[in-house]
Amino acid sequence: MGRMSGTLNRTEEERRAALLIKYRKLRVRRVEREGDKTVIHLSKGGRKILMMCISNQETVGVAYVRELLSLGEGEGAEELILIGGGRYTYSAKKTAEEVGVEVIPPSLPAFDVFKHRLVPKHEILSEEERKAVLEKYHAEPYQFPWIKSDDPIAIILGARPGDILKITRKSPTAGTYISYRYVVK
């Protein structure tokens, strides 16, 4: 019950959750299913993270945000993620932003975009790597090409505005080519 493996009997929202878990390098502690809700208790480096998947709902309202917030406070979670299958109401989005709940859009692909041959490897730079790159290129972060924080790649990796992504692609002429993108809102 504590694993998110296998694709049988998984909702689209649970498949999106599995992508976030894989690429954000999260560890599943336990999974609780109740009706149309799946609550996934996660951890990363000692931090507790709570993820709630809502399926079979055309609209996801503020009540789900408040429920996740309440669950998170009870568990002592530092990060809260809400994955809904329907559209989010204005109130839900606004409240989520105010209280720091990450809202995953229903438009996020439920398949692994990184398995496509045209999508290169992406990774978020650590603080030390970031300083080294900025020093190497004598640049400010905003001078790098931009990637929006609502881009599917940025969402899956958990990139926040201000982060720098390292993109490593194979080139028939240049061998391995590395580029960087600055995450903006």
N, C-alpha and C positions, 0 to 999 in steps of 0.2 A: 504493500500500500504506500510506502514511502518513496517510490520511484516514479519517474515520469517517462519511462522507456516504453517502446512499442508504439505503433500507430493505430492499432485496432481500438475501436470504441473511444477514441479521443476526439473532443470537439475541436473546432478550428481555433478557438481561444486557447485551448490547452496545447495545441501545436505551436502557436505563437509563443506561449510561455516557455515551451521546451527550447525554442530558439534563443530566447533571452537567457535562459539558464545556461545553455551551452556556451554562448559567446561572451557572456559576462562572467563566466567561470564561477558560477554560484553552486553551492552544495545544497541538495534537498535534504531537509531534516525530516519533514513529514508532509503528507498530503491528506486533506480532509474534503470529502465530497458531500454536499447536501443539496439535493434538488438541482437547480440550475447553477449553483455556485460551487466552485472549487477553490479552496484556500490552500496555498502552498507556502510552507514555512521553510525559509532558506537561510543560508549563512554564507558569509565571505569574510575571511580574516577576522573572525570574532564578532563581526557585525551581524545583527539579526535583520532579516529582510522578510517582508510579508507580501505575497502576491495573490490577488483575487481575480479569478476568471469568471465572468458572467456570460452564460450562453442562453440562447433562445429568448432574448429580450430585444425588441425593436428599438427601445430607447433605454439608456442607462441614466438614471437620475441621481440627484444629490444624496438620496438615502443610502445608496451603495457606497458612496464616498465616505459618508459619516460612519457607516458600519465598518468599513475597512480601517478608518481612523480609530474607532473604538477598539477593534481587535488588535491593532498595532500598539496602542497604548497599554492594553492588557498584557501583551507579549513582550513589551519593551523593545519593539522593532524600531530601527533607525531609518529604514527606508520602506516606503509603501508603494506598490505598483498595482494599478487597476487595468485589467484587460477586458474590454466589453465587445460583444459581437454586433451591437447596434450603435446607433448614433448617440453621442453624449448630449445631454441637455446643456443649455447655456449655464444654468446654475451649477450643474455637476462640474463642468470645466472650470468655472470661476472659483468654486469652493476648493476643488482639487489643487489649483494653483496657489491659493491662499494658504492652505495647510501643508503643502509640500508633497502631495500625492502625485506620482508620475502616472499619467493617463496614456495608455497605448491605443492609438487609433485603430478602428476596425479595418482600415485600408492597408495596414501592415501585412505583407505577404505571410501566409502560413507555411510556406515552403522555405527551404534553406537557400537564400539568394547567393550565398558564398560558394555553392556547388556549381554555379553556372560558370562556364569556361571564360566568359568575358569579364567576370567580376574578380578583381585582384584581391590579395590579402590586405586587410585593413587592421590597424591596431592603434589604440590610444597610447600616446607617449606618456611615460612617467615624468615626474617633475624634473628629475636629473637629465633625462633624454631631451626634454623640452628645452632646458637651458642650453644644453650642448648644441642642439640644432639652431637655436636662435643666435648663439655665439658664432657658430660655423658660417652661417649665411649673413651675419651682420644685419639681421632683420627684426622687425617687430612682428608679433603674431598676425596682426591684421593685414600685413603685406603678402601673406601666403594666399593662394586661391581659397575661396570659401566653400564650405559645405553647410547646408542648413541643418539645424538640430532636429528638424522633423523629417529629414531624409531617412528612408528605411534602414540604411546601413548605420547611420548615427544612432537611431533608436535601438536597433538590435545590440550594438556594442555598448550602449549606455553613455554615449558621448554627450557632454553638456557644453553649452556655450562657453567659449574660452579654451576648450581642449584643442589639442592638435592631433590629427590622425596621420599616421605613417602608412602610405600605400606602396606596397611592393608588387610590381608586376614584371612578368617575363617579357622580354622583347627579342625578336629574332635578330636584330642588329646590335642592340646595346647590351644583351645579356640580361642582367637584372637591373631594373630601373626603379628608383625610389623617388616618390614625390610626397608632399605634405599638404594637408588641408586644415584650415582653421575653422572650427565650429562656431557658427553664428546663430542667433535666434531667428 
